[in-house]
Amino acid sequence: MQNKASEVKVVAKTLDLALAQAARLLEVELGQVDYKVLSQGGGGLFSFLAKKIEISAWKKEVDFDELLTEDVQGEVEELSPAEVEALQVDLRKFCEEICSAISGHPVAVRAELSRGRLVLDCDDEYLASQVTKNSKLAEALEHILRKKPRHIKRELPFRIFVDVQGVRRRRETDLVELARDLSEKVHENKRPIVLNYKSSYDRKIIHMALDKDERVYTKSIGTGPNRKLMILPVRKKGDPELSDEQG
């Protein structure tokens, strides 16, 4: 089911231009845009000069389970169970080496394959304090780990998620619960709420947690470091106009 609250209509000379413009209006990546063609073409002797296409576009529906477990794109050869297990061991050991170098002493890492994610949980107080202050440290580790298994010459069969003493997974749980509480508040008060989260990862968790909530919808406002997430009630016919204010 498409989100009518975030649907836009665009007229452009080509479909590619229309989709690019729709992506900008919806504030999503081009691959996240779904659409239908409303009209196409022109008339008259010089129709080739005036040919245009009109589309209705909206953000693609995404399952909440895909929040942190994005599917591998394209058709790739699957790894055997033995290869997957060996890859997990290799990544766990590599993660231990990196974390130990950062902390200055040996760090144990536990690996668990869950919901399409390889969770690498580092048992270290220092790293836990650093990740709590700045989640980008864990994201940087994930980036390094994704580049490690070049020898397999194919897509990884799982997403890599670095955690430290469960800090990030608890953060996910807290944000999802917060998102649901805020959804109730927005729905009851019929007033938008603006969330000033600096982390794009935090905003993504809240956005995806509410993606299937038909009572509210989310949108990003601002740019760069001033980017914020807004939760708004879905308007019904006859409802008054909403102002972009914090509830």
SVG drawing of the C-alpha trace seen along z (x, -y; Angstrom):
<svg xmlns="http://www.w3.org/2000/svg" viewBox="-14 -26 62 53">
<polyline fill="none" stroke="black" stroke-width="0.4" points="0.0,0.0 1.5,-3.4 1.6,-6.3 -0.8,-8.8 0.4,-11.4 3.8,-11.5 2.7,-11.2 3.9,-13.8 3.1,-14.5 5.8,-15.5 5.9,-16.6 9.2,-16.4 10.5,-15.8 11.6,-12.2 10.8,-9.5 14.4,-9.6 14.1,-13.4 10.7,-12.9 12.0,-10.2 15.0,-12.3 12.8,-15.2 10.4,-13.0 13.3,-11.6 14.3,-15.2 10.8,-16.1 10.3,-13.0 13.8,-13.3 14.8,-9.7 17.3,-7.9 16.2,-7.3 16.0,-3.5 13.4,-4.2 10.9,-5.8 7.9,-3.9 5.6,-5.5 2.8,-5.2 2.6,-7.1 -0.4,-9.5 0.1,-10.8 2.7,-10.8 3.3,-12.4 2.1,-15.5 0.3,-16.5 0.8,-18.5 3.5,-18.8 6.3,-19.6 5.2,-17.2 8.7,-15.7 9.8,-19.1 7.1,-19.3 6.8,-15.7 6.4,-15.4 5.5,-12.7 3.5,-13.1 4.0,-10.7 2.6,-10.1 5.4,-9.0 5.8,-7.8 8.4,-6.2 8.5,-2.4 7.0,-0.3 9.7,1.3 9.3,4.1 10.5,3.1 12.5,6.3 14.6,4.8 15.6,1.9 19.0,3.3 19.0,6.4 18.9,5.0 18.6,7.8 21.6,8.5 20.8,7.0 21.1,9.0 21.6,12.6 24.8,13.9 26.1,17.4 25.3,18.5 28.1,19.5 28.0,23.0 27.3,23.4 31.0,24.2 32.1,21.0 29.6,18.9 30.9,20.3 34.5,19.7 33.7,16.2 32.1,15.5 35.2,16.8 37.5,14.7 35.5,11.5 35.2,12.1 39.0,12.5 39.6,9.4 37.2,7.5 39.1,8.6 42.4,7.4 41.0,4.0 39.2,3.5 42.3,4.7 44.5,2.2 42.0,-0.6 41.7,0.3 45.4,1.2 44.6,4.6 43.1,7.9 39.3,7.6 37.0,10.6 34.4,10.5 31.3,12.8 29.7,13.5 26.0,14.3 24.1,14.6 20.6,13.2 17.9,11.9 20.3,11.7 22.9,9.8 26.3,11.0 26.3,9.3 29.9,8.8 29.6,7.9 32.8,6.6 33.3,7.0 35.2,3.9 34.3,1.1 36.4,-1.5 34.9,-0.8 31.4,-0.8 31.9,-4.3 33.3,-5.5 30.4,-4.0 27.9,-5.5 29.4,-8.9 29.7,-8.5 27.9,-5.8 30.0,-6.6 32.9,-4.6 30.9,-1.4 29.8,-2.4 33.4,-3.0 34.3,0.5 31.5,2.0 32.8,0.3 36.3,1.7 34.9,5.2 32.8,5.2 36.0,4.5 37.9,7.4 36.5,10.5 37.6,9.5 38.6,13.1 35.1,14.4 34.5,12.1 30.7,11.9 28.2,10.2 28.3,11.0 25.4,13.3 24.6,11.1 24.9,7.5 27.6,6.7 26.6,5.1 29.2,4.1 27.9,3.8 29.8,3.2 28.4,4.9 24.9,4.7 24.9,0.9 23.7,0.4 21.0,3.1 19.6,1.6 19.6,-1.8 17.6,-0.3 15.0,1.2 14.7,-2.1 14.3,-4.1 11.6,-1.8 9.6,-2.0 10.1,-5.8 8.8,-5.9 5.7,-4.0 5.0,-6.3 5.5,-9.4 3.1,-8.0 0.4,-7.7 1.0,-11.3 1.0,-12.7 -2.2,-10.7 -4.0,-11.8 -3.0,-15.5 -3.1,-15.8 0.1,-17.9 3.5,-17.1 6.6,-16.5 10.2,-17.4 13.0,-15.2 16.5,-16.7 18.6,-13.5 22.1,-14.2 22.7,-10.6 21.3,-9.6 21.2,-6.0 18.9,-7.0 16.6,-8.9 16.5,-5.9 15.5,-3.5 12.6,-5.8 11.5,-6.4 11.4,-2.6 9.7,-1.8 6.8,-4.0 6.8,-3.1 3.8,-0.9 1.9,-3.0 -1.1,-4.3 -1.9,-7.0 1.3,-9.0 4.1,-9.5 7.7,-10.9 9.7,-13.3 13.1,-14.9 13.6,-18.6 16.7,-20.7 20.1,-19.9 23.5,-18.7 24.0,-18.9 20.7,-20.7 18.7,-17.8 15.8,-16.7 13.0,-14.1 9.4,-15.1 6.5,-12.9 3.1,-14.1 -0.5,-12.8 -2.0,-11.5 -4.6,-14.1 -8.1,-13.0 -10.6,-15.0 -11.8,-18.0 -8.9,-18.1 -7.4,-21.5 -4.0,-22.4 -1.0,-21.5 1.9,-23.8 5.5,-22.5 5.8,-23.0 7.0,-20.8 4.2,-19.2"/>
</svg>
